[in-house]
Amino acid sequence: GGGAGLRRPAPHHRRTGARPVPPRRHDHRAAPAGFTLIELIVVMGILSGFLVLLVQLVDTGLRLFQEGELGQALADRSSRAQHVLTAELSALRGSVSGRDRTEPDDRLVVQRLPIGLPPVPERDPTTVQVLRAAVHLPADREVVLRDAVLTMQALAERPDLSPADLDQELERRRRLEPLRGIGNLLLLPWRQERDDALLELRAAWFLPGQRIPLGPERAVDPFAVPVPGSADLPGLVVLQNTVPLLQDLLHVEFLLWSQTTTTWGTAPAADVASGGTSPEPIWDSARGGWLIAPDAGGEWQFDRGPASERDPTDDIQPHAILVRVVVAQPANVAPEGLLARDCDPGDTTLWLLDGDRFPGAGDGGWIKVGDEWMRYGSRDGDGLRSLQRGQRGTKARAHAAGVRVHVGRGVEFVVPVPHARDDWNG
């Protein structure tokens, strides 16, 4: 009817010629824009595993580097100890026949005495070897010794000398005292500070017949005293007149090849008695009655008694000296081991905090705890079993948990003695 004349407006696309755009629909099948939780967990797991592996590789590399550095440091110190002791022992002097002299001024004495040379040693004390020997002195060392002796003599006679007058007096005395190239050596281990296990090898050099003061108007020749540590030569005087030659040691020992020795063997000097085919842990080239009792430094099979002391024709000298030295690792690195439990003197098993990191051999070896040497038969996990206590001249003692267990690095070498002399007549 009435609306026939009205027309609907034409669609937009018909007027413009553009195609209609269908309405947007949400497609639930479309992929999300980020990672799923499972994918993140997998990626983090892979990354964590890689980081753990990287940390382990770096830790292993650092540990190997540190062990290499420590091994090289111990090797260097062992080499230095060998060089120093070889130089000192190679300077020993003596007579091949003993008939070219009237006095036994080239004596060699090695005694086993309590460490520290105390005036009253404890029962069954830890002992060390004390070596006194005639040696060849290099010129620079002899000059220092000679000038010190001449200075003391000049000041004792004229205490009021001015420095200029003292120099003139010394020059005058030097012309009357030419260098002879001979002297005496005193060598002995001493406890070092910081750790009872550590030793220092102390040394002193003297001119023949040189005397050291013991007090007002009292002096003594340290090579004329039968037993160092006695009232004639107190341990404190020895300490004051010696200087450290080597430090941070765990062990020092000397074995001397005699006319009856057939093998060096493997036993330490402290566990070998004089006699038989073993090397000698003690010696007295003059055979003058100094080594006839344990308290005097040992009982020596070749000692002839006091009548032989002033007779140089029956002196004997060793063919060679075997030296064994164990150096400790530096104190600033991690300990080789720590005691996990208290260790009593009678225990035969020692427990470590972490036996897997212990550098000692699994089939036995040597350890030092405090000032006691032990030999163990085997390592089983954290335990060192079949302990032999109080080895190498030390005493079995109690040790508290947490104490450091030392292994160290050992070196062994032989120094020949060119003036060796035997006595086949008894």
Solvent accessible surface area in square Angstrom, and as a share of the most:
residue,aa,sasa,rsa
1,G,106,1.02
2,G,88,0.85
3,G,45,0.43
4,A,87,0.67
5,G,73,0.70
6,L,148,0.74
7,R,228,0.83
8,R,224,0.82
9,P,120,0.76
10,A,46,0.36
11,P,54,0.34
12,H,116,0.52
13,H,70,0.31
14,R,173,0.63
15,R,161,0.59
16,T,77,0.45
17,G,64,0.62
18,A,56,0.43
19,R,214,0.78
20,P,97,0.61
21,V,134,0.77
22,P,102,0.64
23,P,109,0.69
24,R,239,0.87
25,R,215,0.78
26,H,146,0.65
27,D,73,0.38
28,H,160,0.71
29,R,214,0.78
30,A,73,0.57
31,A,93,0.72
32,P,107,0.67
33,A,120,0.93
34,G,58,0.56
35,F,153,0.64
36,T,68,0.40
37,L,130,0.65
38,I,128,0.65
39,E,82,0.37
40,L,85,0.42
41,I,106,0.54
42,V,81,0.47
43,V,83,0.48
44,M,112,0.50
45,G,45,0.43
46,I,120,0.61
47,L,85,0.42
48,S,54,0.35
49,G,42,0.41
50,F,118,0.49
51,L,87,0.43
52,V,85,0.49
53,L,97,0.48
54,L,81,0.40
55,V,98,0.56
56,Q,103,0.46
57,L,111,0.55
58,V,79,0.45
59,D,73,0.38
60,T,51,0.30
61,G,38,0.36
62,L,100,0.50
63,R,74,0.27
64,L,111,0.55
65,F,131,0.55
66,Q,115,0.51
67,E,92,0.41
68,G,45,0.44
69,E,100,0.45
70,L,45,0.22
71,G,21,0.20
72,Q,106,0.47
73,A,35,0.27
74,L,15,0.08
75,A,36,0.28
76,D,78,0.40
77,R,59,0.21
78,S,8,0.05
79,S,68,0.44
80,R,136,0.50
81,A,1,0.01
82,Q,68,0.30
83,H,132,0.59
84,V,23,0.13
85,L,0,0.00
86,T,50,0.29
87,A,56,0.44
88,E,18,0.08
89,L,3,0.02
90,S,65,0.42
91,A,25,0.19
92,L,13,0.06
93,R,22,0.08
94,G,21,0.20
95,S,13,0.08
96,V,99,0.57
97,S,49,0.31
98,G,2,0.02
99,R,183,0.67
100,D,101,0.52
101,R,69,0.25
102,T,116,0.67
103,E,87,0.39
104,P,14,0.09
105,D,70,0.36
106,D,6,0.03
107,R,35,0.13
108,L,6,0.03
109,V,4,0.02
110,V,0,0.00
111,Q,0,0.00
112,R,43,0.16
113,L,4,0.02
114,P,25,0.16
115,I,15,0.08
116,G,25,0.24
117,L,5,0.02
118,P,47,0.30
119,P,122,0.76
120,V,128,0.74
121,P,62,0.39
122,E,83,0.37
123,R,217,0.79
124,D,97,0.50
125,P,34,0.22
126,T,8,0.04
127,T,26,0.15
128,V,16,0.09
129,Q,2,0.01
130,V,1,0.00
131,L,0,0.00
132,R,4,0.02
133,A,1,0.01
134,A,3,0.02
135,V,4,0.03
136,H,99,0.44
137,L,11,0.05
138,P,66,0.42
139,A,64,0.50
140,D,105,0.55
141,R,73,0.26
142,E,8,0.04
143,V,52,0.30
144,V,102,0.59
145,L,28,0.14
146,R,33,0.12
147,D,33,0.17
148,A,50,0.39
149,V,27,0.16
150,L,7,0.03
151,T,36,0.21
152,M,109,0.49
153,Q,80,0.35
154,A,1,0.01
155,L,68,0.34
156,A,82,0.64
157,E,115,0.52
158,R,126,0.46
159,P,108,0.68
160,D,125,0.65
161,L,21,0.10
162,S,47,0.30
163,P,110,0.69
164,A,66,0.51
165,D,65,0.33
166,L,31,0.15
167,D,91,0.47
168,Q,130,0.58
169,E,22,0.10
170,L,16,0.08
171,E,82,0.37
172,R,105,0.38
173,R,29,0.11
174,R,70,0.25
175,R,165,0.60
176,L,121,0.60
177,E,87,0.39
178,P,97,0.61
179,L,75,0.37
180,R,155,0.57
181,G,24,0.23
182,I,31,0.16
183,G,0,0.00
184,N,16,0.08
185,L,0,0.00
186,L,5,0.02
187,L,0,0.00
188,L,2,0.01
189,P,2,0.01
190,W,30,0.11
191,R,89,0.32
192,Q,21,0.09
193,E,144,0.65
194,R,175,0.64
195,D,38,0.20
196,D,88,0.45
197,A,0,0.00
198,L,10,0.05
199,L,13,0.06
200,E,16,0.07
201,L,0,0.00
202,R,25,0.09
203,A,0,0.00
204,A,6,0.05
205,W,37,0.13
206,F,9,0.04
207,L,29,0.15
208,P,45,0.29
209,G,50,0.48
210,Q,35,0.16
211,R,139,0.51
212,I,8,0.04
213,P,76,0.48
214,L,37,0.19
215,G,32,0.31
216,P,134,0.84
217,E,189,0.85
218,R,124,0.45
219,A,37,0.28
220,V,20,0.12
221,D,26,0.14
222,P,1,0.01
223,F,36,0.15
224,A,64,0.49
225,V,5,0.03
226,P,57,0.36
227,V,37,0.21
228,P,4,0.02
229,G,11,0.11
230,S,42,0.27
231,A,82,0.64
232,D,74,0.38
233,L,1,0.01
234,P,44,0.28
235,G,6,0.06
236,L,116,0.58
237,V,17,0.10
238,V,2,0.01
239,L,56,0.28
240,Q,126,0.56
241,N,53,0.27
242,T,5,0.03
243,V,83,0.48
244,P,61,0.38
245,L,34,0.17
246,L,8,0.04
247,Q,95,0.42
248,D,38,0.20
249,L,3,0.01
250,L,0,0.00
251,H,14,0.06
252,V,10,0.06
253,E,1,0.01
254,F,2,0.01
255,L,1,0.00
256,L,0,0.00
257,W,64,0.22
258,S,1,0.01
259,Q,35,0.16
260,T,50,0.29
261,T,9,0.05
262,T,93,0.54
263,T,73,0.42
264,W,58,0.20
265,G,40,0.38
266,T,128,0.74
267,A,44,0.34
268,P,10,0.06
269,A,1,0.01
270,A,30,0.23
271,D,76,0.39
272,V,24,0.14
273,A,84,0.65
274,S,27,0.18
275,G,20,0.19
276,G,53,0.51
277,T,76,0.44
278,S,39,0.25
279,P,4,0.02
280,E,0,0.00
281,P,7,0.05
282,I,9,0.04
283,W,2,0.01
284,D,0,0.00
285,S,1,0.01
286,A,0,0.00
287,R,1,0.00
288,G,2,0.02
289,G,14,0.13
290,W,17,0.06
291,L,0,0.00
292,I,103,0.52
293,A,38,0.29
294,P,95,0.60
295,D,131,0.68
296,A,18,0.14
297,G,1,0.01
298,G,15,0.15
299,E,105,0.47
300,W,13,0.05
301,Q,74,0.33
302,F,20,0.08
303,D,27,0.14
304,R,113,0.41
305,G,12,0.12
306,P,101,0.64
307,A,100,0.78
308,S,7,0.04
309,E,40,0.18
310,R,148,0.54
311,D,54,0.28
312,P,11,0.07
313,T,49,0.28
314,D,17,0.09
315,D,12,0.06
316,I,3,0.02
317,Q,6,0.03
318,P,0,0.00
319,H,74,0.33
320,A,14,0.11
321,I,0,0.00
322,L,3,0.02
323,V,0,0.00
324,R,26,0.10
325,V,1,0.01
326,V,13,0.08
327,V,1,0.01
328,A,1,0.00
329,Q,12,0.05
330,P,35,0.22
331,A,64,0.50
332,N,138,0.71
333,V,51,0.29
334,A,82,0.64
335,P,55,0.35
336,E,18,0.08
337,G,11,0.11
338,L,58,0.29
339,L,2,0.01
340,A,37,0.29
341,R,139,0.51
342,D,96,0.50
343,C,3,0.02
344,D,78,0.40
345,P,63,0.40
346,G,66,0.64
347,D,49,0.25
348,T,82,0.48
349,T,34,0.20
350,L,1,0.00
351,W,69,0.24
352,L,5,0.02
353,L,106,0.53
354,D,68,0.35
355,G,0,0.00
356,D,119,0.62
357,R,157,0.57
358,F,10,0.04
359,P,83,0.52
360,G,13,0.12
361,A,51,0.40
362,G,40,0.39
363,D,123,0.64
364,G,18,0.17
365,G,17,0.16
366,W,56,0.20
367,I,0,0.00
368,K,6,0.02
369,V,0,0.00
370,G,14,0.14
371,D,15,0.08
372,E,0,0.00
373,W,4,0.01
374,M,0,0.00
375,R,94,0.34
376,Y,5,0.02
377,G,38,0.37
378,S,45,0.29
379,R,66,0.24
380,D,82,0.43
381,G,41,0.40
382,D,59,0.31
383,G,0,0.00
384,L,0,0.00
385,R,86,0.32
386,S,71,0.45
387,L,11,0.06
388,Q,96,0.42
389,R,38,0.14
390,G,21,0.20
391,Q,31,0.14
392,R,29,0.11
393,G,15,0.15
394,T,18,0.10
395,K,54,0.23
396,A,34,0.27
397,R,62,0.23
398,A,69,0.54
399,H,16,0.07
400,A,61,0.47
401,A,52,0.41
402,G,46,0.44
403,V,49,0.28
404,R,48,0.17
405,V,0,0.00
406,H,6,0.03
407,V,33,0.19
408,G,18,0.17
409,R,91,0.33
410,G,50,0.48
411,V,28,0.16
412,E,99,0.45
413,F,18,0.08
414,V,68,0.39
415,V,2,0.01
416,P,97,0.61
417,V,8,0.05
418,P,120,0.75
419,H,15,0.07
420,A,26,0.20
421,R,40,0.14
422,D,37,0.19
423,D,18,0.09
424,W,186,0.65
425,N,139,0.71
426,G,64,0.61
